[in-house]
Amino acid sequence: METHRLVITEDLNQYGNLFGGRLLSWVDEASFIAATMEFPQCKFVTIGMDKVEFRHGVHNGAIIIIRSNRVSIGKTSVKYLVQVFKNHSDPDHVIFETTVTFVNVDDEGNKKTIVE
């Protein structure tokens, strides 16, 4: 799945770059949407992100691309590789990458088998 975000003034840190926390929120949201669209019967919660390393700054007005692709599935959990790109002009230039893990839960928050 691919989505886009426009970086605006409210998304910037004190140095004029995209605030890392904002990007993490967008990454979590994009991968959650990918998981929910792929497994609509499931109730996913985020349980973790792998390495968090920001490779390049992003400035006001940039349009970023967020790609989420499933990399593995277990009995109760699913993982998505999320890659962020600055724009379409250099589609191989990853500015951020992580793996997000979700677990399917029941109404009480207990792990539940993923329904495909």
N, C-alpha and C positions, 0 to 999 in steps of 0.2 A: 504494500500500500504506500502511496505517496501523498504527502500534503505539503502545503506551502504556508509560510508565515511572513508577514511584513514587519520588520523591526521599526518601531516608532519610539519617540522620545521617552515614553513611560517605561520602555524595556531596557533603558541604558543604565550603566553604573556611573560612578562619579568621574570616570575617565573617558566617557563617551562611547564605550563599547557595550555590546549586549551583555546584560547581567547574567552570570552563569546559572543562577537559580531559576531565572525565567526560561532559559533554554532547557534545563532539566525538567521543568514543568511541561513544556511543549513536547519533549521527547516521551515523557510518561504518558501524556494524553494521546499522542499519535500512536504509540504502541498499544495502549489500551483499546483504542478504536479498532486497530487492526485485529487484535485478539477477539474482541467482541463481535466484529463482523464475521470472522472466521468460525467462531463458536457461539452463536447467538443464544444458546440455551444455558450458557455458563454465567456465573457471577464471579468475575475476576477481581482480585486485589493485587496490587504490586507488592512483591516481597523482596525485591532487590534489583540493583543495577550493578553491573561489573565496573571495571575501571572507569573513572570519570577524569578525563583529561581534555582540556580545551586547547586545540592546536593553533587556532587563529582567532583574532578579534573580528567582530562583526559590527559595522557602524550603522547609524541611523539611516533608514531608507532602504536597506538591503532586503532582498527577498530571499529567504532561505528555504531549502527543500529538505524535508524530513522523510526518509524512506525506512519502512519497517518490514522486515521479512522474517518469517518463522524459521528458526534454526533447529528446534527440537521440541518434542512433546513427551511428557511422562504421563503417569496415571492421573495425577491431580494438578500438574503444572505444565506451563508452556513458556518457551523462551523466544524472544524476538531480537534480532540484530537490528539496531537502529543506527543509521548513518545520516549525518547532516552535511549538506553542501551549501556553499554560499550563493551560487547561482547556476543557471544553465550553461553559461559560457565555458565552464570548466567542470564537466560532470564527474570527473574522476578525482577532484580535489576535495577530500573529506576534511571538514573542519572539526568534527566531533563524531565519536563512535562509541557505542556501549551495547551491552546485551541486557535487556530488561526481562525479568522473570515474574510471571504471574501465577497465582494459585487460584483454583476454583474453590469457592466456599459455599456452604449452605447458609441459611438465615441466621444461624447462631455463630457463624464465623469458623466453623470446622471445615477441614479439607474435604473436598468432594470430588469424585471421579469426573473427569472431563467427558462431556457428551459431544460426540462429533455429529 
